[in-house]
């Protein structure tokens, strides 16, 4: 009986640790699938935003931080981080202009073909909202 309590206690502690772990706002590390004609696409040092799903109809791209996405603000349906590997190759997107509001990290090389499937992390305006049509600014960072 004591062993059973120890096992159940350990399982409860493990479950609590997972539930209480701080939310890390990172997008999938999967690289977007691309049609065979585009397989030669490689890192170009930029973050790309698209009006449509599946990386169609590019709205804009940036090689540096952008405190206001201009005409791309709150219009992106897909996103692809094509930074060169190295320091500051990940990106943190923000709900508001001026690097404010809730945020979400996107690793280098990661593509998000459908931003309705990803949401902002906790804290600030836009917390928990889908990234779809809600990104207003970004900074390049080093994610853990």
GIZIHU-V780807 format. One record per pair of residues at least 6 apart in sequence whose C-alpha atoms are under 6 Angstrom apart, sorted by the first residue. I is the first residue (numbers start at 1). GAP is how many residues later the second one is. Records with the same first field share a line. If there is no record, write none. Layout:
BEGIN
I=GAP / GAP
END
This chain:
BEGIN
25=79 / 80 / 96
26=78 / 79 / 80
27=78 / 79
29=81
30=80
31=78 / 79 / 80
32=79
43=39 / 40 / 41
44=38
45=18 / 37 / 38 / 39
46=16 / 17 / 36 / 37
47=14 / 15 / 33 / 34 / 35
48=12 / 13 / 31 / 32
49=9 / 10 / 11 / 27 / 30
50=6 / 7 / 8 / 9 / 26 / 27 / 28
51=6 / 8 / 25 / 26
52=25
53=24 / 25 / 60 / 61
54=59
55=23
59=13
65=73 / 74
66=71 / 72
67=30 / 31 / 32 / 70
68=29 / 68 / 69
69=67 / 68
73=63
74=59 / 60 / 61 / 62
75=58
76=57
77=38 / 55
78=34 / 35 / 36 / 37
79=32 / 33
80=31
81=27 / 28 / 29
82=27
83=6 / 25
88=52 / 53 / 54
89=19
90=16 / 17 / 18 / 50 / 51 / 52
91=14 / 15 / 48 / 49 / 50
92=12 / 13 / 46 / 47
93=10 / 11 / 44 / 45
94=8 / 9 / 41 / 42 / 43 / 44
95=6 / 7 / 31 / 39 / 40 / 41
96=40
97=39 / 40
99=38
101=23 / 24
102=18 / 19 / 21 / 22 / 23 / 24 / 25
103=17 / 18
104=16 / 17
115=16 / 17
116=14 / 16
118=12 / 13
119=9 / 10 / 11 / 12
120=7 / 8 / 9
121=6 / 7
END
